[in-house]
Amino acid sequence: MKDFKNKVAVITGAANGFGVEFAKECAKREMKIVLADIDSENLKKVDETIKAMGAETLAVTLDVTVYEQVQALADKTIERFGQVDLLFNNAGVVVGGAAWEVPVRDWDWIIGTNVNGLVYGAKAFIPTMLKQDREAYIVNTASVAGLLTSPGLTIYHTTKHAAVALTESMYYDLQAMNSKIKMSVFCPGFVQTDLHNSYRHRPERFAADPQVDPYYATESYKRTLEVARHLIETGMPIDTIANTVFSAIEEEKFYITTHPEYEPIIGLRAKNILEGKNPDVSIFNK
Ligand SMILES: NC(=O)c1ccc[n+]([C@@H]2O[C@H](COP(=O)([O-])OP(=O)(O)OC[C@H]3O[C@@H](n4cnc5c(N)ncnc54)[C@H](O)[C@@H]3O)[C@@H](O)[C@H]2O)c1
């Protein structure tokens, strides 16, 4: 996709981090923009910023873990703007910790957001895009965590591998039917966003309650929050991200990566699989 002017973009996770950068770039490219997020307070502020850049916007508060709300987002988009051309399935959360310690509620929350959110986005928007029968584009935000594995982040890796796999598989299906819908999967390394504060964006039904589950009062849980904070705050500055992603959309580049330093780990994992070697945690101590 090279021509953006007057086209309609929908962005989930638009109230913080990457979503805000995507929205600003859409506004610069004179698109109409639907901003969607669970964080209604920041969403309002971002909506004001994007409107002040001259863009026509629609702000929708939603929870991407609920299919009906994602379908309602698609319906509102068509009702307001009559079409959808570019979808950023971007809302996401991070949870650290050992798989067997983390409460089931956290598994449900992160799978609901990082995996089901993408599935619901596809189900709600792709049929309309197919009916439009003209160029359309979807960027699913996964992570470099979907291309490799590492200790301490089992749930996040699980969801991000699923995000890469489901995007690749849908891409094949769309290609096989000669569809005009193109896709990319965005796989960044650590970037300075609000991701370490994911607990702020828990839907009510996934609330972390130490009365119900003592894990949330443990040192182990506090350590996972601290590790996430450190990784995000020492990550790459966010200012080049929108440019990287929009260049990839223009070139129809499927895998969008940001951190070449992870390539040896991705390569080693593939090599180990092909050579029948076991994963070795010591590579992360080098
Ligand atoms: N920042 C990084 O280092 C990094 C690296 C790789 C991948 N990612 C991915 O990038 C995406 C965007 O994250 P970010 O880094 O900009 O973090 P962020 O926290 O700044 O933004 C994420 C946004 O998603 C929204 N959100 C969370 N749960 C939601 C829900 N149930 N319904 C609707 N909106 C919801 C949040 O309110 C927030 O505005 C995520 O999928 C994340 O996993 C981030």
The ligand as an ORCA input file, in Angstrom:
! r2SCAN-3c Opt
* xyz 0 1
  N       7.257     -2.101     23.856
  C       7.904     -3.191     23.535
  O       9.081     -3.377     23.884
  C       7.231     -4.232     22.696
  C       8.039     -5.202     22.091
  C       7.429     -6.170     21.318
  C       6.058     -6.160     21.117
  N       5.282     -5.217     21.731
  C       3.850     -5.267     21.500
  O       3.414     -4.030     21.012
  C       2.003     -3.886     21.244
  C       1.707     -2.506     21.772
  O       2.305     -2.396     23.056
  P       3.136     -1.138     23.535
  O       4.519     -1.588     23.715
  O       2.833      0.042     22.703
  O       2.543     -1.010     25.019
  P       1.560      0.056     25.668
  O       1.153     -0.494     26.978
  O       2.207      1.377     25.630
  O       0.309      0.041     24.666
  C      -0.566     -1.066     24.621
  C      -1.989     -0.539     24.509
  O      -2.892     -1.655     24.433
  C      -4.042     -1.325     25.216
  N      -4.738     -2.515     25.665
  C      -4.279     -3.463     26.543
  N      -5.233     -4.381     26.758
  C      -6.310     -4.026     26.007
  C      -7.594     -4.588     25.804
  N      -7.984     -5.707     26.455
  N      -8.444     -3.970     24.944
  C      -8.065     -2.833     24.311
  N      -6.871     -2.244     24.472
  C      -6.000     -2.836     25.301
  C      -3.471     -0.546     26.402
  O      -4.463      0.204     27.068
  C      -2.404      0.296     25.719
  O      -2.916      1.538     25.309
  C       1.638     -5.032     22.195
  O       1.020     -6.066     21.454
  C       2.987     -5.494     22.727
  O       2.976     -6.844     23.120
  C       5.848     -4.253     22.506
*
